[in-house]
Amino acid sequence: MNRLRVRGTALLAIGLASIALVASGEDGGLSTTTEAAQVNRLYLVKLGDNFNVTSAPVTYRYKPSVAYNSVDNEYMVVWSDHRNGLSGDIYGQRVTASGSTTGPSIAIWVKEASQSEPAIAYNRNDNQYLAVWKTAETGFTGWVRGRRLGANGIPLLLTDFQIMSSGYEVAVVHNTSTLGYFVTGRKFPV
């Protein structure tokens, strides 16, 4: 039986299969990939082989998060990626329900300062996503910022927006009753 090390996200139970994100490589290493695997939701048995969710050059990637698009029957995976240097940026990748990537990875937020701990939620009412993350931009260190993405993963607006003034271990979910999002983050006492 194959073992999965799932970090930074939970399983999504959709139909008979779920998707689990696996951060491979050493915890403190400089080169990791963001992989995914299909898992049977009833028996938690891995289905098939792990696959890399991006063909971009291997860099330090971490804190993956996933959302399921029920309208298009596909997933959107987001992660923090150091492909542009020392600071992390937020990238995403669409993945079909069968486990194939769709198009190239998408730059969701690329800045000089580090962006980390992304999370993503899907809004089936508007067929779009909300990606959120912690930023280290000057004047905004530790703030949680967000950006709406279309069903194709492409950002809908030219800029991001502030959600809360501090937050670590960020999470987001869409509420289909109120049509709003609920974002959480851990705050350290001052």
C-alpha positions as CSV (number, residue, x, y, z in Angstrom):
1,M,0.0,0.0,0.0
2,N,1.3,3.5,-0.9
3,R,1.8,6.0,1.9
4,L,0.7,9.6,1.6
5,R,2.2,12.5,3.5
6,V,-0.5,15.2,3.3
7,R,0.6,18.6,4.4
8,G,-1.2,21.9,4.5
9,T,-4.6,20.8,3.3
10,A,-7.5,18.4,3.8
11,L,-9.1,15.8,1.5
12,L,-12.0,16.9,-0.6
13,A,-14.6,14.1,-0.9
14,I,-16.3,14.4,-4.3
15,G,-17.8,11.3,-5.8
16,L,-15.8,8.1,-5.3
17,A,-12.4,9.9,-5.5
18,S,-10.9,12.7,-3.6
19,I,-7.7,14.7,-4.2
20,A,-5.0,15.0,-1.6
21,L,-2.0,17.4,-1.9
22,V,1.4,16.0,-1.1
23,A,4.4,18.2,-0.6
24,S,7.3,16.1,-1.5
25,G,11.0,16.6,-0.7
26,E,12.7,17.4,2.5
27,D,11.0,19.9,4.9
28,G,13.9,22.3,5.0
29,G,15.1,21.6,1.4
30,L,15.5,24.2,-1.3
31,S,13.8,22.1,-4.0
32,T,10.4,20.6,-3.6
33,T,7.4,19.9,-5.8
34,T,3.7,20.2,-5.4
35,E,2.1,16.9,-6.1
36,A,-1.4,15.6,-6.0
37,A,-2.9,12.1,-5.7
38,Q,-6.4,10.6,-6.1
39,V,-7.7,8.9,-3.0
40,N,-10.8,6.7,-2.7
41,R,-13.1,8.6,-0.2
42,L,-14.7,5.5,1.2
43,Y,-11.6,3.4,2.0
44,L,-8.8,6.1,1.9
45,V,-6.9,4.0,-0.6
46,K,-4.7,5.8,-3.0
47,L,-5.7,5.5,-6.7
48,G,-2.9,5.6,-9.2
49,D,0.4,7.5,-8.9
50,N,1.2,10.9,-7.5
51,F,1.6,13.6,-10.2
52,N,3.2,17.0,-10.3
53,V,0.7,19.7,-10.6
54,T,3.0,22.0,-12.5
55,S,5.6,21.7,-15.2
56,A,7.3,24.9,-14.2
57,P,11.0,24.5,-13.1
58,V,11.3,22.8,-9.7
59,T,11.8,25.4,-6.9
60,Y,10.9,25.5,-3.3
61,R,7.1,25.2,-3.2
62,Y,5.0,24.8,-0.1
63,K,1.6,25.1,1.7
64,P,-0.6,23.8,-1.1
65,S,-4.4,24.2,-0.9
66,V,-7.1,22.9,-3.2
67,A,-10.7,23.7,-4.1
68,Y,-13.2,21.7,-6.2
69,N,-15.1,23.4,-9.0
70,S,-18.5,21.6,-9.1
71,V,-19.6,23.3,-12.3
72,D,-16.6,22.4,-14.4
73,N,-15.7,19.2,-12.5
74,E,-12.1,20.2,-11.9
75,Y,-9.8,21.3,-9.1
76,M,-7.8,24.5,-8.5
77,V,-4.6,24.1,-6.6
78,V,-2.7,27.0,-5.1
79,W,0.7,27.2,-3.4
80,S,3.6,29.5,-2.4
81,D,6.4,29.3,-5.0
82,H,10.0,30.6,-5.0
83,R,10.6,30.3,-8.7
84,N,11.3,34.0,-9.0
85,G,14.0,34.2,-6.2
86,L,14.1,34.3,-2.5
87,S,10.6,35.6,-1.8
88,G,7.5,33.5,-2.3
89,D,4.7,34.2,-4.8
90,I,1.3,32.7,-5.1
91,Y,0.7,30.3,-8.1
92,G,-2.2,28.1,-9.1
93,Q,-2.9,25.2,-11.4
94,R,-6.2,23.8,-12.7
95,V,-6.4,20.0,-12.5
96,T,-9.1,17.9,-14.2
97,A,-11.1,15.4,-12.1
98,S,-9.1,12.6,-13.7
99,G,-5.9,14.1,-12.5
100,S,-4.5,15.9,-15.6
101,T,-3.3,19.5,-15.5
102,T,-5.1,22.0,-17.6
103,G,-2.8,24.7,-19.2
104,P,0.2,26.3,-17.6
105,S,0.5,27.3,-13.9
106,I,-1.1,30.7,-13.2
107,A,0.6,33.6,-11.4
108,I,-2.0,34.7,-8.9
109,W,0.1,37.3,-7.0
110,V,3.8,38.0,-7.7
111,K,5.5,40.7,-5.7
112,E,9.0,41.5,-4.4
113,A,8.0,40.7,-0.8
114,S,7.1,37.2,0.3
115,Q,3.6,35.8,-0.1
116,S,2.8,32.6,1.8
117,E,0.2,30.3,3.3
118,P,-2.3,30.4,0.5
119,A,-5.8,29.0,0.7
120,I,-8.6,28.8,-1.9
121,A,-12.4,28.4,-1.9
122,Y,-14.8,27.9,-4.8
123,N,-18.0,29.8,-5.2
124,R,-20.4,27.8,-7.4
125,N,-23.0,30.6,-7.5
126,D,-20.6,32.8,-9.5
127,N,-18.3,30.0,-10.8
128,Q,-15.2,31.7,-9.4
129,Y,-12.6,31.2,-6.7
130,L,-11.3,33.4,-3.9
131,A,-7.6,32.9,-3.2
132,V,-6.2,34.3,0.1
133,W,-2.7,34.4,1.6
134,K,-0.4,36.0,4.2
135,T,1.8,38.8,2.9
136,A,5.1,40.3,4.0
137,E,4.8,43.5,1.8
138,T,6.1,46.6,3.4
139,G,3.4,48.1,5.6
140,F,1.3,45.0,5.3
141,T,3.5,42.3,7.0
142,G,1.4,39.5,8.3
143,W,-1.8,40.8,6.7
144,V,-4.2,38.5,4.9
145,R,-4.9,39.6,1.3
146,G,-7.1,38.0,-1.3
147,R,-7.9,37.9,-5.0
148,R,-10.9,36.7,-7.0
149,L,-10.2,34.3,-9.8
150,G,-12.4,33.2,-12.7
151,A,-13.3,29.6,-13.2
152,N,-10.3,29.4,-15.6
153,G,-8.0,30.5,-12.6
154,I,-7.2,33.9,-14.2
155,P,-7.4,36.8,-11.7
156,L,-10.6,38.9,-12.3
157,L,-9.2,42.2,-11.1
158,L,-5.8,44.0,-11.6
159,T,-5.1,44.1,-7.9
160,D,-5.6,42.2,-4.6
161,F,-7.5,43.5,-1.5
162,Q,-6.9,43.4,2.2
163,I,-9.0,41.0,4.2
164,M,-7.6,41.3,7.8
165,S,-4.6,43.0,9.4
166,S,-3.0,39.9,10.6
167,G,-3.2,36.2,10.1
168,Y,-1.2,33.0,10.0
169,E,-2.4,29.5,8.9
170,V,-5.0,31.2,6.7
171,A,-8.2,29.3,5.7
172,V,-11.2,30.2,3.5
173,V,-14.6,28.7,2.7
174,H,-17.6,29.8,0.6
175,N,-21.0,29.9,2.2
176,T,-23.7,29.0,-0.4
177,S,-26.5,30.3,1.8
178,T,-25.2,33.9,2.3
179,L,-23.1,33.8,-0.9
180,G,-20.2,35.2,1.1
181,Y,-16.8,33.9,2.2
182,F,-15.5,33.1,5.6
183,V,-11.7,33.7,6.2
184,T,-9.8,32.7,9.3
185,G,-6.2,33.3,10.4
186,R,-4.3,32.8,13.6
187,K,-3.2,36.1,15.3
188,F,-0.3,36.3,17.8
189,P,-1.0,38.3,21.0
190,V,0.8,41.7,21.1
